[in-house]
């Protein structure tokens, strides 16, 4: 998903099981792996495209939150490959 370049809120996520390959991109793609045993909150700044891919052998569970409630009347995200 990609956040539009104009939102004022940020979103974060925390993988709590499995291993994930995480990517975020503004001008360049940043990649990092996270494990459900190495708890790290991943920050997604406004305007960044991001993806989370399960690279483990168990189902992934992720907790997401944002600084603003999603408004379906004014969606601020759209699909874009990372």
N, CA, C and O atoms as a CHARMM CRD file, in Angstrom:
* protein
*
  328
    1    1 UNK  N      0.84800  -1.17400   0.00000 PROA 1      0.00000
    2    1 UNK  CA     0.00000   0.00000   0.00000 PROA 1      0.00000
    3    1 UNK  C      0.88800   1.22900   0.00000 PROA 1      0.00000
    4    1 UNK  O      2.00700   1.20300   0.51200 PROA 1      0.00000
    5    2 UNK  N      0.39100   2.28000  -0.56400 PROA 2      0.00000
    6    2 UNK  CA     1.12800   3.53300  -0.55900 PROA 2      0.00000
    7    2 UNK  C      0.26800   4.61700   0.04400 PROA 2      0.00000
    8    2 UNK  O     -0.90600   4.75900  -0.29700 PROA 2      0.00000
    9    3 UNK  N      0.85600   5.37600   0.93800 PROA 3      0.00000
   10    3 UNK  CA     0.15300   6.53600   1.48100 PROA 3      0.00000
   11    3 UNK  C      0.28700   7.66900   0.47500 PROA 3      0.00000
   12    3 UNK  O      1.32500   7.82100  -0.17100 PROA 3      0.00000
   13    4 UNK  N     -0.76300   8.45800   0.34800 PROA 4      0.00000
   14    4 UNK  CA    -0.67800   9.60600  -0.54400 PROA 4      0.00000
   15    4 UNK  C      0.37200  10.56300   0.00200 PROA 4      0.00000
   16    4 UNK  O      0.69400  10.49400   1.18800 PROA 4      0.00000
   17    5 UNK  N      0.91000  11.44600  -0.81500 PROA 5      0.00000
   18    5 UNK  CA     1.96900  12.33000  -0.33200 PROA 5      0.00000
   19    5 UNK  C      1.49500  13.41300   0.62300 PROA 5      0.00000
   20    5 UNK  O      2.31400  14.18100   1.12700 PROA 5      0.00000
   21    6 UNK  N      0.19000  13.49700   0.88600 PROA 6      0.00000
   22    6 UNK  CA    -0.31700  14.59400   1.68300 PROA 6      0.00000
   23    6 UNK  C     -0.82600  14.25900   3.07200 PROA 6      0.00000
   24    6 UNK  O     -1.20600  15.18200   3.79200 PROA 6      0.00000
   25    7 UNK  N     -0.86200  12.98800   3.50700 PROA 7      0.00000
   26    7 UNK  CA    -1.44900  12.75200   4.82800 PROA 7      0.00000
   27    7 UNK  C     -0.57800  13.33900   5.93300 PROA 7      0.00000
   28    7 UNK  O      0.63200  13.50700   5.77900 PROA 7      0.00000
   29    8 UNK  N     -1.22600  13.64300   7.04100 PROA 8      0.00000
   30    8 UNK  CA    -0.47400  14.20500   8.16300 PROA 8      0.00000
   31    8 UNK  C     -0.27400  13.17700   9.26100 PROA 8      0.00000
   32    8 UNK  O      0.33000  13.48500  10.28800 PROA 8      0.00000
   33    9 UNK  N     -0.77200  11.95600   9.06600 PROA 9      0.00000
   34    9 UNK  CA    -0.62900  10.95200  10.10600 PROA 9      0.00000
   35    9 UNK  C      0.39700   9.90300   9.70700 PROA 9      0.00000
   36    9 UNK  O      0.74700   9.75800   8.53500 PROA 9      0.00000
   37   10 UNK  N      0.86400   9.18500  10.70200 PROA 10     0.00000
   38   10 UNK  CA     1.79700   8.09700  10.48200 PROA 10     0.00000
   39   10 UNK  C      1.14800   6.79900  10.89200 PROA 10     0.00000
   40   10 UNK  O      0.17000   6.78700  11.64000 PROA 10     0.00000
   41   11 UNK  N      1.69800   5.70200  10.39800 PROA 11     0.00000
   42   11 UNK  CA     1.21900   4.39500  10.83000 PROA 11     0.00000
   43   11 UNK  C      2.42100   3.56500  11.26200 PROA 11     0.00000
   44   11 UNK  O      3.54700   3.79300  10.81900 PROA 11     0.00000
   45   12 UNK  N      2.16200   2.61900  12.11700 PROA 12     0.00000
   46   12 UNK  CA     3.19000   1.71600  12.61400 PROA 12     0.00000
   47   12 UNK  C      2.65200   0.29900  12.59100 PROA 12     0.00000
   48   12 UNK  O      1.44200   0.07800  12.55100 PROA 12     0.00000
   49   13 UNK  N      3.57000  -0.66100  12.61700 PROA 13     0.00000
   50   13 UNK  CA     3.16000  -2.04600  12.74700 PROA 13     0.00000
   51   13 UNK  C      4.19500  -2.81000  13.55000 PROA 13     0.00000
   52   13 UNK  O      5.36100  -2.42500  13.62900 PROA 13     0.00000
   53   14 UNK  N      3.73800  -3.90700  14.14800 PROA 14     0.00000
   54   14 UNK  CA     4.57900  -4.74100  15.00000 PROA 14     0.00000
   55   14 UNK  C      4.30000  -6.20600  14.68900 PROA 14     0.00000
   56   14 UNK  O      3.25600  -6.72400  15.08700 PROA 14     0.00000
   57   15 UNK  N      5.21000  -6.89300  13.98300 PROA 15     0.00000
   58   15 UNK  CA     5.04100  -8.33700  13.78000 PROA 15     0.00000
   59   15 UNK  C      5.20100  -9.05400  15.12000 PROA 15     0.00000
   60   15 UNK  O      6.17400  -8.82500  15.83800 PROA 15     0.00000
   61   16 UNK  N      4.23900  -9.92500  15.45600 PROA 16     0.00000
   62   16 UNK  CA     4.30000 -10.62600  16.74300 PROA 16     0.00000
   63   16 UNK  C      4.46600 -12.13000  16.58100 PROA 16     0.00000
   64   16 UNK  O      4.58400 -12.83900  17.58000 PROA 16     0.00000
   65   17 UNK  N      4.47900 -12.63800  15.34800 PROA 17     0.00000
   66   17 UNK  CA     4.81200 -14.04500  15.10900 PROA 17     0.00000
   67   17 UNK  C      5.38500 -14.15800  13.70700 PROA 17     0.00000
   68   17 UNK  O      5.16900 -13.29100  12.86000 PROA 17     0.00000
   69   18 UNK  N      6.10900 -15.22700  13.47700 PROA 18     0.00000
   70   18 UNK  CA     6.73400 -15.51700  12.17500 PROA 18     0.00000
   71   18 UNK  C      7.87500 -14.54800  11.88800 PROA 18     0.00000
   72   18 UNK  O      8.25800 -13.73800  12.73200 PROA 18     0.00000
   73   19 UNK  N      8.40500 -14.65300  10.67600 PROA 19     0.00000
   74   19 UNK  CA     9.43400 -13.74100  10.20200 PROA 19     0.00000
   75   19 UNK  C      8.86300 -12.99500   9.01800 PROA 19     0.00000
   76   19 UNK  O      8.12600 -13.56500   8.21300 PROA 19     0.00000
   77   20 UNK  N      9.19900 -11.72400   8.91100 PROA 20     0.00000
   78   20 UNK  CA     8.69200 -10.94900   7.78700 PROA 20     0.00000
   79   20 UNK  C      9.81400 -10.17900   7.12500 PROA 20     0.00000
   80   20 UNK  O     10.76000  -9.72600   7.76900 PROA 20     0.00000
   81   21 UNK  N      9.67500 -10.04600   5.81100 PROA 21     0.00000
   82   21 UNK  CA    10.55700  -9.19000   5.02400 PROA 21     0.00000
   83   21 UNK  C      9.76900  -7.90800   4.81500 PROA 21     0.00000
   84   21 UNK  O      8.69000  -7.93800   4.22400 PROA 21     0.00000
   85   22 UNK  N     10.27600  -6.81100   5.27900 PROA 22     0.00000
   86   22 UNK  CA     9.55800  -5.54000   5.24000 PROA 22     0.00000
   87   22 UNK  C     10.27800  -4.58200   4.31300 PROA 22     0.00000
   88   22 UNK  O     11.50600  -4.50000   4.31300 PROA 22     0.00000
   89   23 UNK  N      9.51000  -3.86800   3.53400 PROA 23     0.00000
   90   23 UNK  CA    10.07800  -2.90100   2.60400 PROA 23     0.00000
   91   23 UNK  C      9.31200  -1.59200   2.73900 PROA 23     0.00000
   92   23 UNK  O      8.09700  -1.58100   2.93600 PROA 23     0.00000
   93   24 UNK  N     10.04400  -0.49900   2.63000 PROA 24     0.00000
   94   24 UNK  CA     9.40200   0.80000   2.50300 PROA 24     0.00000
   95   24 UNK  C     10.20400   1.60800   1.50400 PROA 24     0.00000
   96   24 UNK  O     11.42300   1.46500   1.39900 PROA 24     0.00000
   97   25 UNK  N      9.50700   2.45700   0.77400 PROA 25     0.00000
   98   25 UNK  CA    10.15500   3.16800  -0.32300 PROA 25     0.00000
   99   25 UNK  C      9.63700   4.59200  -0.39700 PROA 25     0.00000
  100   25 UNK  O      8.43300   4.84100  -0.34100 PROA 25     0.00000
  101   26 UNK  N     10.56700   5.51300  -0.52200 PROA 26     0.00000
  102   26 UNK  CA    10.23400   6.88100  -0.89300 PROA 26     0.00000
  103   26 UNK  C     10.96200   7.10600  -2.21500 PROA 26     0.00000
  104   26 UNK  O     10.34600   7.05700  -3.28000 PROA 26     0.00000
  105   27 UNK  N     12.25200   7.35100  -2.15000 PROA 27     0.00000
  106   27 UNK  CA    13.05200   7.43500  -3.38200 PROA 27     0.00000
  107   27 UNK  C     13.84300   6.15400  -3.59800 PROA 27     0.00000
  108   27 UNK  O     14.15300   5.80100  -4.73600 PROA 27     0.00000
  109   28 UNK  N     14.17100   5.45900  -2.52500 PROA 28     0.00000
  110   28 UNK  CA    14.87500   4.19100  -2.62300 PROA 28     0.00000
  111   28 UNK  C     14.15900   3.17500  -1.73400 PROA 28     0.00000
  112   28 UNK  O     13.45500   3.54500  -0.79500 PROA 28     0.00000
  113   29 UNK  N     14.34700   1.89900  -2.04200 PROA 29     0.00000
  114   29 UNK  CA    13.70100   0.83900  -1.26800 PROA 29     0.00000
  115   29 UNK  C     14.60300   0.45500  -0.10000 PROA 29     0.00000
  116   29 UNK  O     15.78300   0.16000  -0.29000 PROA 29     0.00000
  117   30 UNK  N     14.04700   0.46000   1.10100 PROA 30     0.00000
  118   30 UNK  CA    14.74900   0.01200   2.29900 PROA 30     0.00000
  119   30 UNK  C     14.14900  -1.33000   2.69100 PROA 30     0.00000
  120   30 UNK  O     12.92800  -1.44800   2.79700 PROA 30     0.00000
  121   31 UNK  N     14.98600  -2.34800   2.90900 PROA 31     0.00000
  122   31 UNK  CA    14.51000  -3.68400   3.27100 PROA 31     0.00000
  123   31 UNK  C     15.08400  -4.08000   4.62000 PROA 31     0.00000
  124   31 UNK  O     16.23300  -3.76900   4.93400 PROA 31     0.00000
  125   32 UNK  N     14.28300  -4.76100   5.40700 PROA 32     0.00000
  126   32 UNK  CA    14.75200  -5.26200   6.68800 PROA 32     0.00000
  127   32 UNK  C     13.87500  -6.42800   7.09300 PROA 32     0.00000
  128   32 UNK  O     12.68900  -6.47000   6.76600 PROA 32     0.00000
  129   33 UNK  N     14.46600  -7.37900   7.81100 PROA 33     0.00000
  130   33 UNK  CA    13.72600  -8.53500   8.31600 PROA 33     0.00000
  131   33 UNK  C     13.41700  -8.34000   9.78200 PROA 33     0.00000
  132   33 UNK  O     14.20500  -7.77000  10.53600 PROA 33     0.00000
  133   34 UNK  N     12.25100  -8.82500  10.16700 PROA 34     0.00000
  134   34 UNK  CA    11.81100  -8.74000  11.55600 PROA 34     0.00000
  135   34 UNK  C     11.29500 -10.10600  11.95700 PROA 34     0.00000
  136   34 UNK  O     10.66000 -10.79500  11.15900 PROA 34     0.00000
  137   35 UNK  N     11.56300 -10.49600  13.18300 PROA 35     0.00000
  138   35 UNK  CA    11.10100 -11.77500  13.71200 PROA 35     0.00000
  139   35 UNK  C     10.10100 -11.52300  14.82600 PROA 35     0.00000
  140   35 UNK  O     10.18400 -10.52200  15.53700 PROA 35     0.00000
  141   36 UNK  N      9.14900 -12.44700  14.97100 PROA 36     0.00000
  142   36 UNK  CA     8.18800 -12.35600  16.06300 PROA 36     0.00000
  143   36 UNK  C      8.82600 -12.53700  17.42300 PROA 36     0.00000
  144   36 UNK  O      8.17400 -12.31100  18.44200 PROA 36     0.00000
  145   37 UNK  N     10.09100 -12.94100  17.46400 PROA 37     0.00000
  146   37 UNK  CA    10.80400 -13.06500  18.73700 PROA 37     0.00000
  147   37 UNK  C     11.69200 -11.85300  18.99900 PROA 37     0.00000
  148   37 UNK  O     12.22300 -11.70000  20.10000 PROA 37     0.00000
  149   38 UNK  N     11.85600 -10.99500  18.00300 PROA 38     0.00000
  150   38 UNK  CA    12.65100  -9.77400  18.11300 PROA 38     0.00000
  151   38 UNK  C     11.69800  -8.60600  17.88300 PROA 38     0.00000
  152   38 UNK  O     11.65600  -8.04500  16.78800 PROA 38     0.00000
  153   39 UNK  N     10.93300  -8.23800  18.90700 PROA 39     0.00000
  154   39 UNK  CA     9.86000  -7.26200  18.75100 PROA 39     0.00000
  155   39 UNK  C     10.41800  -5.88200  18.43500 PROA 39     0.00000
  156   39 UNK  O     11.12900  -5.28100  19.24100 PROA 39     0.00000
  157   40 UNK  N     10.08000  -5.39100  17.24100 PROA 40     0.00000
  158   40 UNK  CA    10.48600  -4.05100  16.81700 PROA 40     0.00000
  159   40 UNK  C      9.31100  -3.39000  16.10700 PROA 40     0.00000
  160   40 UNK  O      8.73100  -3.95700  15.18100 PROA 40     0.00000
  161   41 UNK  N      8.97500  -2.20500  16.54600 PROA 41     0.00000
  162   41 UNK  CA     7.91300  -1.44000  15.89600 PROA 41     0.00000
  163   41 UNK  C      8.49100  -0.81900  14.62700 PROA 41     0.00000
  164   41 UNK  O      9.54800  -0.18900  14.65100 PROA 41     0.00000
  165   42 UNK  N      7.78300  -1.00800  13.53000 PROA 42     0.00000
  166   42 UNK  CA     8.19800  -0.45600  12.24900 PROA 42     0.00000
  167   42 UNK  C      7.36800   0.79200  11.96400 PROA 42     0.00000
  168   42 UNK  O      6.13900   0.72900  11.96100 PROA 42     0.00000
  169   43 UNK  N      8.01200   1.90000  11.73100 PROA 43     0.00000
  170   43 UNK  CA     7.35100   3.17300  11.46200 PROA 43     0.00000
  171   43 UNK  C      7.21400   3.36100   9.95300 PROA 43     0.00000
  172   43 UNK  O      8.16100   3.12500   9.20300 PROA 43     0.00000
  173   44 UNK  N      6.02900   3.78500   9.51400 PROA 44     0.00000
  174   44 UNK  CA     5.79400   4.09900   8.10800 PROA 44     0.00000
  175   44 UNK  C      5.46900   5.59300   8.02400 PROA 44     0.00000
  176   44 UNK  O      4.34400   5.99900   8.31700 PROA 44     0.00000
  177   45 UNK  N      6.44100   6.40800   7.62700 PROA 45     0.00000
  178   45 UNK  CA     6.19200   7.85100   7.53800 PROA 45     0.00000
  179   45 UNK  C      5.19800   8.17300   6.41800 PROA 45     0.00000
  180   45 UNK  O      5.03800   7.37900   5.49000 PROA 45     0.00000
  181   46 UNK  N      4.53500   9.31700   6.49400 PROA 46     0.00000
  182   46 UNK  CA     3.63800   9.72900   5.41500 PROA 46     0.00000
  183   46 UNK  C      4.37500   9.76600   4.07700 PROA 46     0.00000
  184   46 UNK  O      5.52300  10.20500   3.99900 PROA 46     0.00000
  185   47 UNK  N      3.70200   9.30100   3.03300 PROA 47     0.00000
  186   47 UNK  CA     4.28100   9.34000   1.69500 PROA 47     0.00000
  187   47 UNK  C      5.13500   8.14500   1.32500 PROA 47     0.00000
  188   47 UNK  O      5.65700   8.09400   0.21100 PROA 47     0.00000
  189   48 UNK  N      5.29800   7.17500   2.22300 PROA 48     0.00000
  190   48 UNK  CA     6.09800   5.99400   1.93000 PROA 48     0.00000
  191   48 UNK  C      5.21600   4.84400   1.46300 PROA 48     0.00000
  192   48 UNK  O      4.16200   4.58700   2.04500 PROA 48     0.00000
  193   49 UNK  N      5.64500   4.15800   0.42000 PROA 49     0.00000
  194   49 UNK  CA     5.05800   2.89300   0.01400 PROA 49     0.00000
  195   49 UNK  C      5.62500   1.84700   0.95200 PROA 49     0.00000
  196   49 UNK  O      6.79000   1.94000   1.33900 PROA 49     0.00000
  197   50 UNK  N      4.83100   0.85000   1.32900 PROA 50     0.00000
  198   50 UNK  CA     5.36700  -0.18200   2.21400 PROA 50     0.00000
  199   50 UNK  C      4.71900  -1.52600   1.92900 PROA 50     0.00000
  200   50 UNK  O      3.60100  -1.61400   1.42100 PROA 50     0.00000
  201   51 UNK  N      5.47000  -2.58100   2.28000 PROA 51     0.00000
  202   51 UNK  CA     4.95400  -3.94200   2.13200 PROA 51     0.00000
  203   51 UNK  C      5.50100  -4.80500   3.25100 PROA 51     0.00000
  204   51 UNK  O      6.57300  -4.54700   3.79800 PROA 51     0.00000
  205   52 UNK  N      4.73800  -5.83600   3.57500 PROA 52     0.00000
  206   52 UNK  CA     5.13700  -6.81800   4.57900 PROA 52     0.00000
  207   52 UNK  C      4.92800  -8.19100   3.94200 PROA 52     0.00000
  208   52 UNK  O      3.82100  -8.51000   3.50900 PROA 52     0.00000
  209   53 UNK  N      5.97600  -8.99800   3.88100 PROA 53     0.00000
  210   53 UNK  CA     5.89700 -10.32000   3.27600 PROA 53     0.00000
  211   53 UNK  C      6.28800 -11.37100   4.31200 PROA 53     0.00000
  212   53 UNK  O      7.33600 -11.25900   4.95000 PROA 53     0.00000
  213   54 UNK  N      5.45900 -12.37700   4.47700 PROA 54     0.00000
  214   54 UNK  CA     5.77000 -13.47500   5.38600 PROA 54     0.00000
  215   54 UNK  C      6.84300 -14.34400   4.74500 PROA 54     0.00000
  216   54 UNK  O      6.61500 -14.91300   3.67800 PROA 54     0.00000
  217   55 UNK  N      8.00200 -14.45600   5.37200 PROA 55     0.00000
  218   55 UNK  CA     9.07800 -15.29300   4.85300 PROA 55     0.00000
  219   55 UNK  C      9.37300 -16.45700   5.79500 PROA 55     0.00000
  220   55 UNK  O     10.36300 -17.16800   5.62400 PROA 55     0.00000
  221   56 UNK  N      8.50500 -16.64400   6.78900 PROA 56     0.00000
  222   56 UNK  CA     8.64500 -17.76400   7.71600 PROA 56     0.00000
  223   56 UNK  C      7.79600 -18.94000   7.27400 PROA 56     0.00000
  224   56 UNK  O      7.20500 -18.92900   6.19400 PROA 56     0.00000
  225   57 UNK  N      7.74300 -19.95200   8.12400 PROA 57     0.00000
  226   57 UNK  CA     6.95700 -21.14100   7.78800 PROA 57     0.00000
  227   57 UNK  C      5.71800 -21.28000   8.66400 PROA 57     0.00000
  228   57 UNK  O      5.10000 -22.34400   8.68900 PROA 57     0.00000
  229   58 UNK  N      5.34500 -20.22200   9.38400 PROA 58     0.00000
  230   58 UNK  CA     4.08900 -20.20000  10.14100 PROA 58     0.00000
  231   58 UNK  C      3.32000 -18.94100   9.74300 PROA 58     0.00000
  232   58 UNK  O      3.88300 -18.02600   9.14300 PROA 58     0.00000
  233   59 UNK  N      2.03600 -18.90300  10.07800 PROA 59     0.00000
  234   59 UNK  CA     1.23600 -17.71400   9.76800 PROA 59     0.00000
  235   59 UNK  C      1.79300 -16.49800  10.48600 PROA 59     0.00000
  236   59 UNK  O      2.24700 -16.57600  11.62700 PROA 59     0.00000
  237   60 UNK  N      1.74500 -15.38300   9.79400 PROA 60     0.00000
  238   60 UNK  CA     2.23800 -14.14200  10.39400 PROA 60     0.00000
  239   60 UNK  C      1.07800 -13.42900  11.08800 PROA 60     0.00000
  240   60 UNK  O     -0.05000 -13.42900  10.59600 PROA 60     0.00000
  241   61 UNK  N      1.36900 -12.83300  12.22000 PROA 61     0.00000
  242   61 UNK  CA     0.41600 -11.97400  12.91300 PROA 61     0.00000
  243   61 UNK  C      1.09000 -10.62000  13.11000 PROA 61     0.00000
  244   61 UNK  O      2.23100 -10.53600  13.56500 PROA 61     0.00000
  245   62 UNK  N      0.36600  -9.57500  12.75900 PROA 62     0.00000
  246   62 UNK  CA     0.91500  -8.22500  12.82300 PROA 62     0.00000
  247   62 UNK  C     -0.11100  -7.30800  13.47300 PROA 62     0.00000
  248   62 UNK  O     -1.30200  -7.39200  13.17100 PROA 62     0.00000
  249   63 UNK  N      0.34200  -6.44200  14.35600 PROA 63     0.00000
  250   63 UNK  CA    -0.50400  -5.42200  14.95800 PROA 63     0.00000
  251   63 UNK  C     -0.21500  -4.11500  14.21700 PROA 63     0.00000
  252   63 UNK  O      0.93900  -3.70400  14.09300 PROA 63     0.00000
  253   64 UNK  N     -1.27300  -3.47000  13.72900 PROA 64     0.00000
  254   64 UNK  CA    -1.15100  -2.19000  13.02900 PROA 64     0.00000
  255   64 UNK  C     -1.86200  -1.10700  13.83100 PROA 64     0.00000
  256   64 UNK  O     -2.86000  -1.38200  14.49700 PROA 64     0.00000
  257   65 UNK  N     -1.36200   0.10400  13.77100 PROA 65     0.00000
  258   65 UNK  CA    -2.06900   1.24300  14.33100 PROA 65     0.00000
  259   65 UNK  C     -1.61900   2.51300  13.62100 PROA 65     0.00000
  260   65 UNK  O     -0.55300   2.55400  13.00800 PROA 65     0.00000
  261   66 UNK  N     -2.44200   3.54100  13.71300 PROA 66     0.00000
  262   66 UNK  CA    -2.15400   4.82000  13.06400 PROA 66     0.00000
  263   66 UNK  C     -2.54900   5.94900  14.00200 PROA 66     0.00000
  264   66 UNK  O     -3.29600   5.74900  14.96000 PROA 66     0.00000
  265   67 UNK  N     -2.04200   7.12100  13.71600 PROA 67     0.00000
  266   67 UNK  CA    -2.33800   8.27800  14.56000 PROA 67     0.00000
  267   67 UNK  C     -3.67500   8.92600  14.21000 PROA 67     0.00000
  268   67 UNK  O     -4.05100   9.94200  14.79500 PROA 67     0.00000
  269   68 UNK  N     -4.38900   8.33800  13.25800 PROA 68     0.00000
  270   68 UNK  CA    -5.67200   8.88800  12.82800 PROA 68     0.00000
  271   68 UNK  C     -6.58700   7.74100  12.42000 PROA 68     0.00000
  272   68 UNK  O     -6.11200   6.74200  11.88000 PROA 68     0.00000
  273   69 UNK  N     -7.88200   7.86100  12.66600 PROA 69     0.00000
  274   69 UNK  CA    -8.84000   6.83600  12.26900 PROA 69     0.00000
  275   69 UNK  C     -9.08000   6.92900  10.77000 PROA 69     0.00000
  276   69 UNK  O     -9.23000   8.02100  10.22300 PROA 69     0.00000
  277   70 UNK  N     -9.11500   5.76400  10.10100 PROA 70     0.00000
  278   70 UNK  CA    -9.34200   5.71000   8.66400 PROA 70     0.00000
  279   70 UNK  C    -10.73000   6.24400   8.33100 PROA 70     0.00000
  280   70 UNK  O    -11.71200   5.87800   8.97600 PROA 70     0.00000
  281   71 UNK  N    -10.80900   7.10700   7.32600 PROA 71     0.00000
  282   71 UNK  CA   -12.07400   7.67100   6.86700 PROA 71     0.00000
  283   71 UNK  C    -12.36100   7.12400   5.47100 PROA 71     0.00000
  284   71 UNK  O    -11.72000   7.55000   4.51000 PROA 71     0.00000
  285   72 UNK  N    -13.32100   6.17700   5.33000 PROA 72     0.00000
  286   72 UNK  CA   -13.59500   5.59400   4.01100 PROA 72     0.00000
  287   72 UNK  C    -14.14300   6.61300   3.01000 PROA 72     0.00000
  288   72 UNK  O    -14.11200   6.36800   1.80500 PROA 72     0.00000
  289   73 UNK  N    -14.64400   7.75100   3.49300 PROA 73     0.00000
  290   73 UNK  CA   -15.11200   8.81200   2.59200 PROA 73     0.00000
  291   73 UNK  C    -13.94600   9.55800   1.94100 PROA 73     0.00000
  292   73 UNK  O    -14.09600  10.14000   0.86700 PROA 73     0.00000
  293   74 UNK  N    -12.78700   9.53400   2.59900 PROA 74     0.00000
  294   74 UNK  CA   -11.58700  10.19700   2.08100 PROA 74     0.00000
  295   74 UNK  C    -10.40000   9.24500   2.23100 PROA 74     0.00000
  296   74 UNK  O     -9.52100   9.48400   3.06000 PROA 74     0.00000
  297   75 UNK  N    -10.36400   8.16400   1.43600 PROA 75     0.00000
  298   75 UNK  CA    -9.26300   7.21200   1.59100 PROA 75     0.00000
  299   75 UNK  C     -7.92200   7.86800   1.27100 PROA 75     0.00000
  300   75 UNK  O     -7.81500   8.70000   0.37000 PROA 75     0.00000
  301   76 UNK  N     -6.92300   7.47800   2.01700 PROA 76     0.00000
  302   76 UNK  CA    -5.59400   8.07400   1.85800 PROA 76     0.00000
  303   76 UNK  C     -4.55900   7.05100   1.42500 PROA 76     0.00000
  304   76 UNK  O     -3.36700   7.35700   1.40400 PROA 76     0.00000
  305   77 UNK  N     -4.98300   5.85100   1.08300 PROA 77     0.00000
  306   77 UNK  CA    -4.03800   4.83500   0.63600 PROA 77     0.00000
  307   77 UNK  C     -4.50100   4.25400  -0.68400 PROA 77     0.00000
  308   77 UNK  O     -5.69200   4.24300  -0.99400 PROA 77     0.00000
  309   78 UNK  N     -3.54300   3.77200  -1.45500 PROA 78     0.00000
  310   78 UNK  CA    -3.84500   3.11200  -2.71200 PROA 78     0.00000
  311   78 UNK  C     -2.73300   2.11000  -2.99100 PROA 78     0.00000
  312   78 UNK  O     -1.64600   2.20900  -2.42100 PROA 78     0.00000
  313   79 UNK  N     -3.00100   1.15400  -3.85800 PROA 79     0.00000
  314   79 UNK  CA    -2.06400   0.07400  -4.13400 PROA 79     0.00000
  315   79 UNK  C     -0.94100   0.54000  -5.04200 PROA 79     0.00000
  316   79 UNK  O     -1.17700   1.23900  -6.02800 PROA 79     0.00000
  317   80 UNK  N      0.27600   0.15100  -4.70700 PROA 80     0.00000
  318   80 UNK  CA     1.45700   0.37200  -5.55300 PROA 80     0.00000
  319   80 UNK  C      2.48800  -0.66800  -5.16800 PROA 80     0.00000
  320   80 UNK  O      2.74500  -0.86900  -3.98100 PROA 80     0.00000
  321   81 UNK  N      3.08900  -1.33700  -6.15100 PROA 81     0.00000
  322   81 UNK  CA     4.12400  -2.33200  -5.85300 PROA 81     0.00000
  323   81 UNK  C      5.35000  -1.67100  -5.26700 PROA 81     0.00000
  324   81 UNK  O      5.70700  -0.54800  -5.62200 PROA 81     0.00000
  325   82 UNK  N      6.00000  -2.40500  -4.34200 PROA 82     0.00000
  326   82 UNK  CA     7.25600  -1.92500  -3.74700 PROA 82     0.00000
  327   82 UNK  C      8.36800  -2.75100  -4.33400 PROA 82     0.00000
  328   82 UNK  O      9.53300  -2.54600  -3.99700 PROA 82     0.00000
